Amino acid sequence: MTLLNQYTGIVIPINISNIDTDVIIPKQFLKKINKKGFGKYLFYNWRFNDNEGKNINKNFILNDFRYKKSSILLTGDNFGCGSSREHAVWALMDYGFKVIIASSFGDIFYNNCLNNHLIPIILSENKINALFDITSNYKNVSFTIDLQNNTILAKNYSYHFKIDALHKFCIMHQLDKIDLTIKNEEKITKYEKKIFDFFIKK
């Protein structure tokens, strides 16, 4: 399994606070039960001027061809607030996003990101503003996310971020909770045998 130490991608800046999960993916598109196919509905009411998805909103940045291959979203405070729908994370990932950078996240959304290996990075508002300045001065700019050292490399600048060590380990090794459990299968088996023997002897 490939170890994910670093990730480099084009950044799309959406400098808006309190983007809720209904904006990320509207409720009418929550009918699927798997994680695929939600990307085309991402920011649907912002990307289109109609309900059929035929009239493209040319003023919305996601429709700008320069950001067509963007995979890092730089955004405002309290991103992913609102309802707990995990579909919001699925839509972002299915569209192609790997990293979300904000000064804060909705709590449930943040945990949904970690569980799905969409990397949520929290920075101070000053650092977020500095990154927005970089994206304003340079179009089609790329950031490098160094998970090993907990840093964002943006042009000639480096910004440190914090992330839970266990969650970082899971992201870097692409492990979910079941994988973690299986890695401890031998210890679990020994513990179960110990408990079983204890009650048998009683």
C-alpha positions in Angstrom: 0.0 0.0 0.0 1.4 3.4 -1.0 2.3 5.7 1.9 0.8 9.2 1.5 3.5 11.5 2.8 2.8 14.5 0.6 0.0 15.8 -1.7 0.3 18.6 -4.2 -2.8 20.0 -6.0 -4.3 23.1 -7.6 -6.1 25.4 -5.0 -9.5 26.9 -5.5 -10.3 29.8 -3.2 -13.9 30.2 -2.0 -13.7 33.0 0.5 -17.1 32.5 2.1 -17.9 31.6 5.7 -20.6 29.3 7.1 -21.0 27.2 3.9 -23.4 24.5 5.1 -23.8 21.0 3.9 -27.0 21.9 2.1 -25.0 24.3 -0.1 -22.3 21.6 -0.6 -24.9 19.2 -1.8 -28.6 20.0 -1.8 -31.0 17.6 -0.1 -32.7 16.5 -3.4 -29.6 14.6 -4.4 -29.2 12.4 -1.3 -31.0 9.4 -2.8 -28.0 7.3 -3.6 -26.6 5.0 -0.9 -23.1 4.5 -2.2 -20.3 7.1 -2.2 -20.1 7.5 -6.0 -21.8 9.9 -8.4 -22.3 12.9 -6.0 -19.6 15.1 -7.5 -21.8 16.4 -10.3 -24.1 17.8 -7.7 -21.4 19.6 -5.7 -22.4 23.3 -5.0 -25.2 22.7 -7.4 -27.2 25.8 -6.6 -24.1 28.0 -7.0 -22.8 26.3 -10.2 -26.1 26.5 -12.1 -28.8 29.1 -12.5 -31.6 26.6 -13.0 -32.8 23.4 -11.4 -31.9 21.2 -14.4 -28.2 22.0 -14.4 -28.3 23.4 -18.0 -27.7 27.1 -17.3 -24.2 27.4 -16.0 -23.4 30.2 -13.6 -20.3 31.7 -15.3 -19.6 33.9 -12.2 -19.0 30.9 -9.9 -15.4 30.0 -9.5 -15.9 26.3 -9.8 -17.0 26.9 -13.4 -13.8 28.7 -14.3 -11.7 26.5 -16.6 -8.5 27.5 -14.7 -9.8 25.7 -11.6 -11.2 22.6 -13.5 -8.5 20.3 -12.0 -8.4 21.8 -8.5 -8.2 19.4 -5.7 -7.5 21.6 -2.7 -10.3 23.9 -1.4 -9.4 27.0 0.5 -12.4 28.4 2.2 -13.8 30.4 5.1 -14.8 29.9 8.7 -17.2 27.2 9.9 -17.2 25.1 6.7 -19.5 22.2 6.6 -21.9 23.4 9.3 -25.6 22.5 9.2 -26.9 19.0 8.9 -24.8 15.9 9.5 -25.1 14.4 6.0 -22.0 12.5 5.1 -22.9 13.0 1.4 -21.3 16.4 1.6 -17.9 14.8 2.1 -18.7 12.2 -0.6 -19.6 14.9 -3.1 -16.3 16.8 -2.5 -14.3 13.7 -2.8 -16.2 12.4 -5.9 -15.6 15.8 -7.6 -11.9 15.4 -6.9 -11.0 17.3 -3.8 -8.4 15.8 -1.5 -7.9 18.6 1.0 -10.1 21.3 2.6 -8.4 24.2 4.4 -10.4 26.5 6.7 -10.2 28.3 10.0 -12.9 26.0 11.4 -15.3 23.2 10.5 -18.6 21.9 11.5 -17.8 19.2 14.1 -19.7 16.4 12.4 -18.4 17.4 9.0 -14.8 17.4 10.3 -15.1 13.9 11.6 -16.8 12.7 8.4 -13.8 14.1 6.5 -11.4 12.1 8.7 -13.4 8.9 8.4 -13.4 9.2 4.6 -9.7 10.4 4.3 -10.6 13.8 3.0 -7.9 15.9 4.7 -9.4 18.8 6.8 -6.8 21.3 7.8 -7.5 24.0 10.4 -5.4 27.2 10.3 -5.7 30.5 12.2 -7.6 33.3 10.4 -4.3 35.2 9.8 -2.8 32.2 8.0 -6.0 31.6 6.0 -6.0 35.3 4.9 -2.3 34.9 3.9 -3.2 31.9 1.8 -6.0 33.8 0.2 -3.6 36.6 -0.7 -1.3 34.1 -2.4 -4.2 32.7 -4.5 -5.2 36.3 -5.4 -1.7 37.1 -6.6 -1.2 33.8 -8.5 -3.8 32.1 -10.6 -3.8 28.4 -10.8 -1.5 28.1 -7.8 -0.6 24.8 -6.2 -0.1 24.0 -2.6 1.8 21.0 -1.2 0.4 19.3 1.9 3.3 17.6 3.8 1.5 15.2 6.2 4.8 13.9 7.5 5.7 17.3 8.9 2.2 18.8 9.3 3.0 21.7 6.9 1.4 23.5 4.0 3.9 24.7 1.4 2.6 27.7 -0.6 5.0 29.4 -2.9 7.9 30.4 -0.6 5.9 30.1 2.6 5.3 27.3 5.0 2.4 27.0 7.4 2.2 24.5 10.2 -1.1 22.8 11.1 -2.2 20.3 13.8 -4.0 17.0 13.2 -4.7 14.1 15.5 -1.8 11.6 15.3 -4.1 8.5 14.8 -6.2 10.1 12.1 -3.0 11.2 10.3 -1.6 7.7 10.5 -4.9 6.3 9.0 -4.8 8.9 6.2 -1.2 8.3 5.4 -1.6 4.6 5.3 -5.2 4.7 3.9 -6.6 2.7 6.7 -10.2 2.7 8.0 -11.5 1.6 11.4 -11.9 -2.0 10.3 -8.3 -2.0 9.0 -7.1 -0.8 12.4 -9.1 -3.5 14.1 -7.6 -6.2 11.9 -4.1 -5.0 12.6 -4.7 -5.8 16.2 -6.4 -9.1 15.5 -3.8 -11.2 17.4 -4.1 -9.0 20.5 -7.9 -9.2 20.4 -7.8 -13.0 20.0 -5.5 -13.3 23.0 -7.7 -11.0 25.1 -10.8 -12.9 24.2 -9.2 -16.2 25.1 -8.1 -14.7 28.4 -11.6 -13.6 29.2 -13.1 -16.9 28.0 -10.6 -18.9 30.2 -11.4 -16.7 33.2 -15.1 -17.4 33.1 -14.6 -21.1 32.3 -12.5 -21.5 35.5 -15.1 -19.7 37.5 
